[in-house]
Amino acid sequence: METRSSTDLPKTAKEYNGVDRNTFLFGWTPQAELWNGRLAMIGFLAYLLWDLAGYSVLRDVLHLIGY
């Protein structure tokens, strides 16, 4: 089995067009989709922790409208 030298490895994760995937680019780009997903995961986790702490926005709204 042949192994690659560490100098042959890419320095950053590249997209097919040669742009770094982790850079923040404004507009409809693959990078924007990655950032959107990351921020959505952070928001979902924040809401989950907030709900587990006893502060549920959804439960309070349902209680106010009579469900």
SVG drawing of the C-alpha trace seen along z (x, -y; Angstrom):
<svg xmlns="http://www.w3.org/2000/svg" viewBox="-59 -39 65 41">
<polyline fill="none" stroke="black" stroke-width="0.4" points="0.0,0.0 1.3,-3.4 0.9,-6.4 0.8,-10.0 3.2,-12.6 1.8,-15.2 3.0,-17.9 0.6,-16.5 -2.5,-17.1 -4.6,-20.3 -4.2,-23.1 -7.9,-24.0 -11.2,-22.2 -11.9,-23.3 -15.2,-23.4 -15.3,-22.3 -14.7,-25.9 -11.6,-26.3 -13.1,-28.6 -12.7,-27.7 -15.9,-26.3 -15.6,-28.0 -15.3,-31.6 -18.4,-33.7 -19.7,-34.8 -22.8,-36.9 -25.4,-35.7 -26.7,-32.4 -23.6,-30.3 -22.8,-26.8 -20.9,-28.5 -24.1,-30.3 -25.9,-27.0 -23.2,-25.6 -23.4,-28.7 -27.2,-28.6 -27.1,-25.0 -24.6,-25.7 -26.6,-28.6 -29.8,-26.6 -28.2,-23.8 -27.0,-26.3 -30.5,-27.8 -32.2,-24.5 -29.8,-23.4 -30.4,-26.8 -34.1,-26.3 -33.9,-22.7 -31.8,-23.8 -34.2,-26.7 -37.2,-24.3 -35.5,-21.7 -34.8,-24.5 -38.6,-25.0 -39.1,-28.1 -41.1,-26.8 -42.4,-29.4 -44.5,-26.8 -46.1,-25.5 -46.9,-29.1 -48.5,-30.0 -50.6,-26.8 -51.7,-27.6 -52.7,-31.1 -54.9,-30.0 -56.6,-27.3 -55.0,-24.1"/>
</svg>
